[in-house]
Amino acid sequence: MNFIKQLLSNYFENLAYFYKYLRYRIFVMILLGVIVGVLDGFGLAMFMPLLEMVNDSKQASGSSLGNLSFLVKGIQAMGFSLSLTLVLVIMIFFFLFKGIVTFIASIYNAILRRFFIDKVRNQLLSAFNEIKFKYFVTSDVGRIQNTMSVEIERASAAFYNYANTLQQAIMVLVYVGFAFFVDIRFAVLVTVGGLLSNYLYKSIYKKTKGASQEFSKDSHLYQGQIIQYVSNFKYLKATALLDVYSNHLRKSIDAIEESRFRIGKLSGIVGSAREPILIMVVAIVILIQTRLLNASLGPILISLLFFYRALSSLMNLQNSYNRFLELVGSLDNLIAFQKEITHEKELNGTITVEKLKSSIELKEVCLAYDQVDILKNITLNITKNETIAFVGESGSGKTTLVNILAGLIPADKGIVLIDGQNRTNLNIKTYQKKIGYITQDPVIFSDTIFNNVTLWAEPNATNISRFIDALQKAAIATFVNEQPLGPETILGNDGVNLSGGQKQRISIARELYKDIDVLIMDEATSALDSETERAIQQSVDALKGQYTIFMVAHRLSTIRNADRIVVMSKGKIEQIGSYDDLLTTSPLFKKMITLQEL
């Protein structure tokens, strides 16, 4: 088995990739192809006895079959005479059985394609769920979206064409094997001619593969630009920049379509030139056999019949392989992406966190992005159910510090302790399940209010009770009850039917429904008007003492009731204290308050 893996890896890279997912199933597919080819070959061989009956309407000797005459001899040995009726019945049997096996092979191939793409999608999704957050924030979003949607579909089509290429190759080998068995000299000449003609296609295949890779690269760029186009549409519309950005998009569209045109042109060359070249080869070989080598035409005809089948399969093979090369850029990108996200998998410990019991502690924590220091020697001890606010100028590191507290990013240096346990020893997912996270851009799904809050929980009595309790704590119960469909009201894409304050309250309700211990508010009210912000803040203040609350604040009036405020500057903690204490002891905090009051 290891030998097979090594062989596939060294000489059949793409086959090795498919084998990794399909294992023995590939060999079943190959076996079915061999059976189809053999049955077809035997069926075709029975045409020669029919031709013999043109001269003798009653009997056929099978001498024109060459080495395949054992078929006729075998039938005669069983006591049957080779009459027209018997030949036709045998032909029908072979082709009928071939049709049944072909149908089974087609269904099996469809099953393999589904099995392959399901495994790839699920493996990709599972691997992506495990990636480091630090890797994600520095990744190309366009590439991620394009790979996980368009490229996977193209990879599925690539597998279909590769499987078809493999099956056609098997058919070619079977038919050529029959041809060799009938007349080896004729078969050798045709094979040599076919191989020589195939060299003409090598440069075309190479160019097709290169165009496919360019197509994938341009598609990544275009997907990223489309994401930005949709996200920034309001700004582009308000500032009359839609035409400017559209021109930017058109350049990417032109590049994609140029790659597509190159692929189509190369495919057209392959499709149009193949058959004339191969027929020329066959014609030349027949002339050599009959005129120069004085060979009998009978075995040549049956051998030619097999070669005709082989040439048809070879044309199908080349068509399928060229279509595969058109898609191989997507497959290569998918393979590279899988390797990349597997390499960027986040390391996880084994200790589970049932609840936050006592404290979260940071000791001399440092963090850098691209060798730029973001956090420097952060030491902080937070007790359970304490409300901590983080303030500072943009780029001071407050959001990054909260990301560390949320378990999103491990520290480069220093120690993070959760209830005395080192973060590196924890199963970080179990800790994150106890975290509620609310940002200035609330996450709203295009679904019902109930599903948005419960995340598609079963609507049983227990979950409905928890849902109602979460709505009341988030001060959104009245709004929900006023809707004609109540909890079943559809919120629309990104909560288009909600105000900013209502979105935030739905987000808060969702986090409270989850039975959390830690609630993180990352600039959660900065995009709201003052009145709505005040109402949301009152809802959050009502939760004080029930949860450990981290607040990243832009408007400093919202953190007045925090137990402690952490003032940050240039990646360091400058000072920690209450709101009133910092007004008198921290010049930076006082300056920030004064500027906001102007």
SEMI-153178 format. One line per field, with one value per residue (C-alpha): x, y, z; residue in one letter. Coordinates in Angstrom, 3 decimals. Last residue first. Layout:
! SEMI-153178
east X;...;
north Y;...;
up Z;...;
type a;...;
END
This chain:
! SEMI-153178
east -15.888;-16.844;-15.069;-11.788;-12.004;-12.585;-9.603;-7.386;-8.441;-7.567;-4.142;-3.410;-4.212;-4.454;-7.421;-9.816;-8.409;-9.762;-13.278;-13.522;-12.010;-8.403;-5.731;-2.831;-0.516;-1.082;1.142;0.550;1.141;-1.163;-3.741;-5.974;-7.604;-10.826;-12.038;-15.413;-17.154;-19.986;-18.538;-17.839;-20.480;-19.366;-16.027;-17.375;-14.852;-15.165;-13.820;-15.851;-15.067;-17.787;-17.468;-21.117;-23.838;-22.139;-23.184;-26.065;-28.243;-25.355;-25.654;-29.338;-28.628;-25.899;-28.327;-30.696;-27.858;-26.624;-30.132;-30.338;-26.810;-27.162;-25.587;-22.365;-20.172;-22.537;-20.755;-17.223;-16.199;-18.634;-17.401;-19.602;-17.982;-19.827;-22.251;-25.485;-26.043;-29.312;-27.348;-25.284;-28.355;-30.199;-27.222;-27.230;-30.990;-30.436;-27.703;-29.880;-32.719;-30.426;-29.234;-32.809;-34.220;-35.801;-32.446;-31.229;-28.193;-30.535;-34.066;-35.350;-38.046;-40.658;-41.207;-40.614;-43.718;-45.435;-47.344;-44.435;-45.398;-44.177;-40.676;-40.494;-41.698;-39.152;-36.150;-34.867;-31.778;-32.643;-36.258;-35.265;-32.897;-35.684;-38.042;-35.446;-34.655;-38.369;-38.609;-35.575;-37.074;-40.542;-39.242;-38.413;-35.367;-32.347;-31.604;-29.111;-31.258;-31.334;-31.301;-33.463;-36.160;-35.973;-36.550;-33.951;-31.640;-28.912;-27.877;-24.331;-24.086;-21.588;-20.404;-19.323;-20.920;-19.233;-20.680;-18.162;-18.797;-18.471;-15.086;-13.725;-14.806;-13.317;-9.959;-9.354;-6.902;-3.229;-1.934;-4.168;-2.260;-4.663;-5.030;-8.729;-7.755;-4.053;-2.374;1.439;4.130;5.366;3.727;0.319;-2.396;-5.118;-8.877;-8.966;-11.387;-8.801;-6.340;-8.914;-9.533;-5.854;-6.042;-9.039;-7.127;-3.891;-3.233;-3.859;-6.699;-6.360;-7.070;-9.778;-10.404;-13.294;-13.461;-16.641;-15.860;-18.010;-14.940;-11.689;-9.372;-5.584;-3.466;0.156;0.827;4.516;4.160;1.169;1.165;4.860;5.476;7.290;4.508;1.947;3.331;2.121;3.541;2.051;3.995;1.561;-2.142;-4.725;-8.345;-10.148;-12.336;-14.713;-15.197;-17.342;-16.964;-13.518;-11.995;-8.335;-7.085;-5.019;-5.423;-2.971;-4.544;-4.247;-2.180;-0.515;-3.941;-5.045;-2.128;-2.344;-6.043;-5.388;-2.636;-4.939;-7.774;-5.447;-4.187;-7.779;-8.786;-5.811;-6.672;-9.993;-8.964;-6.536;-9.491;-11.242;-8.084;-8.062;-11.708;-11.194;-7.975;-9.670;-12.717;-10.380;-8.511;-11.796;-12.744;-9.239;-9.487;-12.830;-11.296;-8.296;-10.572;-12.149;-8.707;-7.670;-10.774;-9.920;-6.204;-7.005;-8.964;-6.704;-3.884;-0.415;1.690;4.327;4.798;1.376;-1.011;0.724;2.281;-1.014;-2.887;-0.301;-0.677;-4.471;-4.306;-1.950;-4.080;-7.136;-5.302;-4.369;-7.878;-9.413;-7.252;-7.156;-10.626;-10.898;-7.345;-7.506;-10.906;-9.623;-6.777;-9.245;-11.567;-8.723;-7.438;-10.966;-11.359;-8.046;-9.145;-12.516;-10.853;-8.501;-11.390;-13.425;-10.468;-10.112;-13.879;-13.730;-11.474;-13.769;-16.627;-14.685;-14.527;-18.136;-19.335;-17.375;-20.287;-19.572;-22.867;-22.872;-19.293;-19.960;-23.180;-21.640;-18.704;-19.579;-20.940;-17.889;-15.486;-16.899;-16.852;-13.166;-12.289;-14.160;-12.363;-8.913;-9.622;-11.060;-7.889;-5.754;-8.092;-8.081;-4.298;-4.016;-6.356;-4.346;-1.163;-2.852;-4.094;-0.615;0.939;-1.762;-1.224;2.547;2.028;-0.545;1.796;3.553;0.372;1.018;4.158;2.249;-0.476;2.045;3.843;0.515;-0.562;2.699;2.629;-0.994;-0.322;2.544;0.635;-2.379;-5.294;-3.759;-2.302;-5.729;-7.337;-4.712;-5.263;-8.971;-8.273;-5.611;-7.848;-10.759;-8.558;-7.465;-11.145;-11.825;-8.943;-9.996;-13.574;-12.306;-10.227;-13.230;-15.467;-12.671;-12.138;-15.893;-15.766;-12.687;-14.645;-17.397;-14.808;-13.218;-16.489;-17.533;-14.831;-12.008;-13.689;-14.638;-11.169;-9.407;-11.529;-10.891;-7.115;-5.672;-4.108;-7.118;-7.432;-3.836;-4.180;-7.467;-5.574;-7.364;-9.538;-12.882;-11.105;-9.990;-13.542;-14.934;-12.231;-12.768;-16.519;-16.250;-13.584;-15.479;-18.742;-16.909;-15.413;-18.546;-20.670;-18.180;-17.841;-21.631;-21.865;-19.057;-20.910;-24.082;-22.135;-20.311;-23.613;-25.031;-21.917;-22.189;-25.778;-24.894;-21.942;-24.280;-26.568;-23.598;-22.201;-25.574;-26.709;-23.489;-23.947;-27.550;-26.424;-23.718;-26.190;-28.754;-26.180;-24.897;-21.679;-22.329;-22.672;-21.233;-19.406;-16.158;-17.771;-18.303;-14.725;-13.371;-15.295;-13.919;-10.435;-10.411;-9.248;-5.670;-6.660;-10.391;-10.525;-10.332;-13.696;-14.948;-18.347;-21.264;-24.561;-24.475;-20.946;-19.450;-21.244;-21.095;-17.439;-18.583;-20.867;-17.972;-16.055;-18.771;-18.390;-15.146;-17.120;-19.050;-15.880;-14.283;-17.366;-17.394;-13.664;-14.018;-16.976;-15.174;-12.033;-14.053;-15.764;-12.330;-11.067;-14.060;-13.502;-9.833;-10.818;-13.112;-10.133;-9.035;-11.522;-10.207;-6.444;-6.885;-8.125;-4.922;-2.751;-4.492;-3.593;0.070;0.418;4.137;5.701;2.625;0.962;4.095;4.640;1.029;1.206;4.444;2.877;0.000;
north 69.956;67.151;64.515;66.473;66.906;63.214;62.242;64.815;63.515;59.972;61.050;63.161;60.168;60.842;63.200;61.973;58.507;58.313;59.349;56.710;53.971;52.891;51.460;53.350;53.418;49.861;49.431;48.937;52.561;53.944;52.122;53.280;50.326;51.336;49.534;48.751;50.248;52.698;55.632;53.440;54.816;58.450;57.477;57.234;55.041;52.106;48.577;46.959;43.661;42.269;39.351;38.509;38.924;41.824;44.306;43.010;46.052;48.200;46.474;47.345;50.916;51.119;50.081;52.893;55.436;54.397;54.741;58.314;59.234;57.920;54.572;53.672;53.720;51.468;48.095;49.472;45.920;44.800;41.457;39.437;36.640;33.922;32.875;30.888;31.151;33.108;36.086;36.242;36.070;38.710;41.064;40.617;41.237;44.364;45.546;45.075;46.942;49.870;50.085;49.982;46.748;45.656;45.405;42.997;41.896;40.378;40.269;40.090;37.468;37.619;34.201;35.568;37.784;37.292;40.604;42.278;43.998;41.039;41.400;45.123;44.560;41.775;43.898;45.007;42.736;41.049;40.644;39.129;36.692;35.545;34.993;32.863;30.867;30.039;29.119;26.870;24.991;24.632;23.303;25.434;23.369;25.665;27.411;29.956;30.820;34.596;34.715;31.597;33.173;36.490;34.638;34.397;36.548;36.437;39.447;39.884;43.337;45.821;47.829;44.522;42.112;38.920;36.556;34.117;30.820;28.825;30.497;28.580;25.215;26.223;26.977;23.381;24.609;23.761;26.714;29.065;28.244;27.265;29.522;30.165;31.288;32.178;33.948;33.885;35.948;35.997;35.625;35.657;33.412;35.109;34.522;33.416;36.198;37.778;37.786;39.462;41.987;42.921;43.311;45.617;47.797;47.951;51.731;51.850;54.335;56.266;54.617;52.975;49.491;49.009;46.246;45.037;42.386;39.264;37.021;38.782;40.388;40.479;42.447;42.472;43.589;43.542;45.198;44.767;45.686;45.267;45.275;42.127;41.314;41.520;41.479;40.373;40.597;39.460;40.219;38.213;38.169;36.850;35.784;35.053;32.948;30.315;30.869;27.862;24.369;24.959;21.810;20.821;19.170;21.868;23.351;24.389;26.528;25.146;27.317;24.328;22.824;26.222;26.275;22.659;23.031;26.308;24.703;21.799;24.190;26.362;23.346;22.202;25.659;25.789;22.260;23.405;24.035;21.135;18.857;20.106;19.177;15.773;15.171;16.114;14.090;11.049;11.421;11.524;8.501;6.672;7.313;6.283;3.077;2.238;2.828;0.814;-2.086;-1.954;-1.577;-4.823;-6.454;-5.000;-5.780;-9.393;-9.703;-7.612;-10.129;-8.543;-8.007;-6.026;-3.155;-2.734;-4.166;-3.246;0.028;1.187;0.290;2.222;5.366;5.288;4.826;7.791;10.006;9.036;10.150;13.539;14.228;13.253;15.462;18.764;20.153;19.262;20.234;23.559;24.343;23.599;26.053;28.734;28.064;28.277;31.507;32.951;32.086;33.757;36.873;36.705;36.772;39.641;41.664;41.159;42.307;45.461;45.944;45.990;49.067;50.725;49.940;51.595;54.865;54.555;53.978;56.989;59.438;60.256;59.001;55.929;54.918;55.420;53.425;50.676;50.088;46.541;45.584;46.854;45.530;42.011;42.402;43.392;40.302;38.081;39.763;39.168;35.501;35.110;36.605;33.988;31.159;32.226;32.610;28.999;27.855;29.790;28.028;24.615;25.366;26.523;23.261;21.162;23.025;22.499;18.771;18.409;17.865;15.149;13.095;12.624;10.627;8.431;7.744;6.832;4.458;2.892;2.475;0.720;-1.539;-2.539;-3.556;-5.789;-7.265;-8.419;-9.828;-9.672;-6.255;-4.949;-6.457;-4.783;-1.519;-1.816;-2.515;0.201;2.786;1.813;2.233;5.663;6.528;5.593;7.717;10.692;10.306;10.292;13.390;15.085;14.428;15.338;18.676;19.351;18.885;21.117;23.756;23.572;23.832;26.812;28.756;28.499;27.838;28.942;32.167;33.166;32.503;34.117;37.243;37.450;37.507;36.589;38.795;38.661;34.900;34.068;35.839;34.024;30.746;28.122;25.396;26.268;26.403;22.796;21.644;23.561;22.250;18.690;19.019;20.474;17.967;14.984;16.077;16.731;13.239;11.339;13.221;12.517;8.897;8.393;9.872;7.554;4.563;5.508;5.717;2.430;0.641;1.981;0.869;-2.580;-2.937;-1.664;-4.084;-6.953;-5.913;-5.517;-8.974;-10.720;-8.979;-10.020;-13.620;-13.634;-12.182;-14.811;-17.568;-16.410;-16.137;-19.628;-20.548;-24.231;-25.087;-28.197;-26.557;-26.865;-24.777;-21.900;-22.173;-22.329;-19.177;-17.263;-18.791;-16.996;-13.933;-14.608;-13.677;-12.965;-13.486;-17.255;-17.211;-20.193;-18.767;-20.864;-20.423;-17.421;-18.141;-15.168;-12.484;-14.938;-13.997;-10.460;-11.796;-13.805;-10.521;-8.642;-11.012;-9.276;-6.130;-7.898;-9.355;-5.917;-4.295;-6.869;-6.312;-2.529;-2.532;-4.952;-2.789;0.321;-1.475;-2.496;1.110;2.395;-0.367;0.677;4.277;3.101;1.529;4.942;7.740;10.722;10.212;8.553;11.870;13.612;10.720;10.868;14.563;13.884;10.889;10.198;10.731;10.750;7.847;5.716;6.611;5.772;2.493;1.534;2.399;0.000;
up 23.623;26.024;23.964;24.050;27.830;28.451;26.284;28.026;31.439;30.369;29.127;32.247;34.478;38.255;38.729;36.067;36.585;40.121;39.064;36.322;38.480;38.096;35.839;34.215;31.211;30.037;26.995;23.281;22.295;24.998;27.095;29.963;31.749;33.514;36.608;38.140;35.094;35.845;33.877;30.850;28.470;28.929;27.400;23.881;22.062;24.413;24.518;27.278;28.981;31.247;33.683;34.208;36.842;38.626;35.937;33.838;34.540;33.309;29.909;29.567;30.721;28.090;25.379;26.414;26.536;23.110;21.709;23.040;21.928;18.381;17.605;15.737;18.870;20.841;20.631;20.457;21.444;24.170;25.533;27.906;29.932;31.884;29.163;29.172;25.397;25.695;27.030;23.835;21.616;23.657;23.314;19.543;19.358;21.502;19.152;16.090;17.784;18.518;14.913;13.596;12.230;8.905;7.094;9.764;7.743;5.132;6.487;10.057;9.496;12.268;13.862;17.384;17.040;13.687;13.786;15.648;18.909;20.994;19.542;20.339;23.902;24.495;23.408;26.815;26.569;29.874;28.687;25.374;27.119;29.477;26.539;24.745;27.892;28.271;24.572;24.963;27.894;26.313;22.990;19.948;18.881;18.693;15.406;16.755;19.801;19.234;15.448;15.251;17.421;15.574;12.305;9.532;7.435;10.066;12.152;13.481;15.037;13.546;16.591;18.147;20.627;21.889;24.500;25.954;27.775;24.557;24.178;27.175;25.763;22.408;24.050;25.061;27.657;28.166;26.108;28.106;31.301;34.077;37.142;36.582;33.087;32.920;29.994;30.155;28.460;24.896;21.488;23.184;21.785;19.702;19.732;23.380;24.320;26.645;23.735;21.496;24.309;24.190;20.413;20.822;23.332;21.370;21.341;17.607;17.903;21.186;24.488;26.527;27.924;30.345;32.969;34.666;37.312;37.459;38.029;38.870;36.315;36.800;34.330;33.168;29.587;28.630;25.221;22.909;19.198;18.365;14.596;13.422;10.935;13.759;17.315;20.752;24.263;27.602;30.789;32.931;32.059;34.521;34.152;37.413;39.706;38.392;34.671;33.897;32.398;30.916;29.430;29.721;26.507;24.824;21.367;18.669;15.977;12.469;10.136;8.443;7.735;6.406;3.981;2.860;2.077;0.225;-1.877;-2.795;-3.658;-5.750;-7.658;-8.267;-9.474;-11.830;-12.949;-14.413;-18.022;-17.620;-16.840;-19.980;-21.909;-20.242;-21.094;-24.731;-24.920;-23.425;-25.684;-28.654;-27.313;-26.761;-30.377;-31.442;-29.406;-31.005;-34.413;-33.252;-32.405;-35.843;-37.369;-35.709;-37.164;-40.579;-40.349;-39.389;-42.652;-44.953;-45.067;-44.932;-48.052;-46.074;-48.532;-50.109;-47.483;-44.231;-45.414;-46.946;-43.774;-41.693;-43.837;-43.530;-39.751;-39.283;-41.551;-39.484;-36.345;-37.773;-39.106;-35.717;-33.469;-35.324;-34.513;-30.835;-29.840;-31.659;-30.147;-26.638;-27.199;-28.282;-25.323;-22.781;-24.350;-24.270;-20.565;-19.773;-21.688;-19.904;-16.500;-17.449;-18.932;-15.754;-13.642;-15.735;-15.552;-11.755;-11.694;-14.230;-11.863;-9.040;-10.953;-12.125;-8.555;-7.301;-7.241;-3.562;-2.144;-4.380;-3.551;0.168;0.088;-2.037;0.325;1.384;-2.059;-3.968;-1.317;-1.670;-5.462;-5.336;-3.328;-5.786;-8.719;-7.240;-6.570;-10.095;-11.637;-9.876;-10.864;-14.549;-14.517;-13.326;-16.106;-18.720;-17.567;-17.768;-21.296;-22.381;-21.162;-22.836;-26.119;-25.897;-25.424;-28.202;-31.119;-29.129;-29.475;-33.192;-32.426;-29.954;-32.501;-35.211;-32.865;-31.856;-35.488;-36.388;-33.321;-33.952;-37.561;-36.440;-33.473;-35.449;-33.385;-29.902;-30.588;-31.599;-28.494;-26.302;-28.198;-27.354;-23.669;-23.384;-25.066;-22.805;-19.736;-20.967;-21.481;-17.867;-16.592;-18.685;-17.441;-13.857;-14.615;-16.215;-13.211;-10.780;-12.562;-12.423;-8.651;-8.512;-10.429;-7.820;-5.046;-6.795;-6.989;-3.326;-0.716;-3.000;-4.144;-0.602;0.809;-2.153;-1.901;1.850;1.293;4.678;7.381;9.722;9.193;10.139;13.503;14.047;13.816;11.760;13.315;11.711;8.354;8.774;9.507;6.528;4.204;5.424;5.001;1.493;0.401;1.807;0.178;-3.114;-3.192;-2.135;-4.672;-7.449;-6.365;-6.354;-9.851;-10.955;-9.476;-11.352;-14.599;-13.911;-13.189;-16.459;-18.349;-16.700;-17.943;-21.418;-21.649;-20.726;-23.563;-25.904;-25.138;-25.207;-28.394;-30.121;-28.965;-30.248;-33.591;-33.977;-33.041;-35.592;-38.392;-37.716;-35.918;-35.234;-31.551;-29.926;-27.013;-28.966;-31.712;-29.308;-28.069;-31.605;-32.503;-29.520;-30.003;-33.363;-31.447;-32.608;-36.148;-36.278;-40.036;-39.487;-37.675;-39.711;-40.593;-41.833;-43.671;-46.007;-47.214;-49.078;-47.027;-44.127;-43.576;-42.814;-40.078;-38.638;-38.509;-36.625;-33.652;-32.666;-31.891;-29.137;-27.655;-27.618;-26.092;-23.311;-22.716;-22.647;-20.257;-17.932;-17.955;-17.098;-14.209;-12.908;-13.078;-11.066;-8.491;-8.368;-7.641;-4.843;-3.067;-1.710;-2.578;-0.603;-0.757;-4.162;-5.573;-4.484;-5.684;-9.071;-9.230;-8.463;-10.782;-11.081;-7.673;-5.431;-7.214;-6.963;-3.312;-2.425;-4.323;-2.561;0.808;0.000;
type l;e;q;l;t;i;m;k;k;f;l;p;s;t;t;l;l;d;d;y;s;g;i;q;e;i;k;g;k;s;m;v;v;i;r;d;a;n;r;i;t;s;l;r;h;a;v;m;f;i;t;y;q;g;k;l;a;d;v;s;q;q;i;a;r;e;t;e;s;d;l;a;s;t;a;e;d;m;i;l;v;d;i;d;k;y;l;e;r;a;i;s;i;r;q;k;q;g;g;s;l;n;v;g;d;n;g;l;i;t;e;p;g;l;p;q;e;n;v;f;t;a;i;a;a;k;q;l;a;d;i;f;r;s;i;n;t;a;n;p;e;a;w;l;t;v;n;n;f;i;t;d;s;f;i;v;p;d;q;t;i;y;g;i;k;k;q;y;t;k;i;n;l;n;t;r;n;q;g;d;i;l;v;i;g;k;d;a;p;i;l;g;a;l;i;n;v;l;t;t;k;g;s;g;s;e;g;v;f;a;i;t;e;n;k;t;i;n;l;t;i;n;k;l;i;d;v;q;d;y;a;l;c;v;e;k;l;e;i;s;s;k;l;k;e;v;t;i;t;g;n;l;e;k;e;h;t;i;e;k;q;f;a;i;l;n;d;l;s;g;v;l;e;l;f;r;n;y;s;n;q;l;n;m;l;s;s;l;a;r;y;f;f;l;l;s;i;l;i;p;g;l;s;a;n;l;l;r;t;q;i;l;i;v;i;a;v;v;m;i;l;i;p;e;r;a;s;g;v;i;g;s;l;k;g;i;r;f;r;s;e;e;i;a;d;i;s;k;r;l;h;n;s;y;v;d;l;l;a;t;a;k;l;y;k;f;n;s;v;y;q;i;i;q;g;q;y;l;h;s;d;k;s;f;e;q;s;a;g;k;t;k;k;y;i;s;k;y;l;y;n;s;l;l;g;g;v;t;v;l;v;a;f;r;i;d;v;f;f;a;f;g;v;y;v;l;v;m;i;a;q;q;l;t;n;a;y;n;y;f;a;a;s;a;r;e;i;e;v;s;m;t;n;q;i;r;g;v;d;s;t;v;f;y;k;f;k;i;e;n;f;a;s;l;l;q;n;r;v;k;d;i;f;f;r;r;l;i;a;n;y;i;s;a;i;f;t;v;i;g;k;f;l;f;f;f;i;m;i;v;l;v;l;t;l;s;l;s;f;g;m;a;q;i;g;k;v;l;f;s;l;n;g;l;s;s;g;s;a;q;k;s;d;n;v;m;e;l;l;p;m;f;m;a;l;g;f;g;d;l;v;g;v;i;v;g;l;l;i;m;v;f;i;r;y;r;l;y;k;y;f;y;a;l;n;e;f;y;n;s;l;l;q;k;i;f;n;m;
END
